[in-house]
Amino acid sequence: MMNDTTITTADLLPLRKHATSLFFDIGGHFQDPIAISQKLRLLQRHSTYLATLDNVAFMIWPDGPISQVVQDLIETIVCCSNQGCSFVRLIFHEYDVSDRNHLAVVQAACHHRLFRMLAVYSIVNDPVNELTLNALKDAIILNQDLKAINLFLEVPGTSLDILGEGLRKTKSLETLSIGFGRQELNQHCPPPLGFLQGLKDNHTLQSLSLRSLPTEAWTKEMLQALLDNPTLETLSVTHSSWGISSVAALGSLLASSHCRIAALTLSDPRVASRQVLLDNLGDILKKSNQSIQSLGLRYFGLDDVAFSTLWTGLSALKQLVSLDVEDNEITSLHLLLKSRKVARRLKRLNIDDNPILELEASQKEMASGLFQFLKAHTQLQSLGHSFAKPQPKLQHLLDRNANGRILFCNHADDMVHSLSIWPRVLERTNNNLQEHPVRQASVVYDLIRGLSGSL
């Protein structure tokens, strides 16, 4: 084995490295158990390197020599945690419920008290079994440093109830993300009553992500369990089933005086139940308690008419600053303009992967719609990654909005127009655009014109 002075980053990383991330295969391209053990031990010995990592993932493949390296892997997991790695993931590309080595690795990770974030995924058909869930439950209760758990269950059944006790007793868990497997395996599973009671009794969660809820009953019961939650700020319900009762539960949750949800994601509802959610979402948003600042509606089936109908509810959200409608069927923003409804605080509108970007015949009309929309929304400064290099006129509008155009608008709420703020405004513009001198000069010129009242 190499001595310490000759060890390089490449020696430590069997797969690939990003700035603060380590991805380590157990199996895959690295089948030799001796080589894997050597690299795991090297990793343990370099505590200064481990201390730089935020994100560590151990990917365990079904053909990997897990039984021969399990002790070294457990010791490495403990070492990562001792050095403060904040996000440790165990990714089982095929979690084997009969393999005690798999369970031993999960239990070691769960029982080590220094973990702040832990993720366990079962990628294919094998469910994460009750012993694993019991280990996670104990970790939630006993590990006061554990802030987040990310879990994938192929077939939840009633085993999810095991986590209910953990949710009731935890004093530290802030983030919980649970995804479920194929709908056909789960559509006859009743909602997990013990887990739901744990959600109702929990007062620590700040972020909850639910993926692929198998039936409308699951969606409804999950939302109802959150009705009196005073701490939840981020809620994501994606690729799930909806109906009249679950939509009503969403409305009750968002209208509740207890609701503090600032970031809501409802992307990719199941196709069979998409329309009922779309038909009612506008009214739900109008009747909400106005806490929403960010809304995600990707893969939502929105065309121009549906988007303009929904816009009435969206524009009623007084705190909305970010709207994500990527991967829909939007071809134009003109119907939104005709409604004369404005989301005054909107700063980010992600319209990536919509036909509005693809219809060459309507480029002029599309641009005109965007120009008018940007003029109406004086704080809007981002339209998604597809607009990283927009045409010059569009770029100028985005730059103006990002650097203080709202200061010249009649509807600027509680804006201070004192001359004393202008040196800071102009300095910020100069700093923001110093790598783009032409854009910088154009925006500064417009700001000065606005100050003189001629813009």
Order of alpha helices (4+ residues) and beta strands (2+ residues): alpha-beta-beta-alpha-alpha-beta-alpha-beta-alpha-beta-alpha-beta-alpha-beta-alpha-alpha-beta-alpha-beta-alpha-beta-alpha-beta-alpha-beta-alpha-beta-alpha-alpha-alpha-alpha
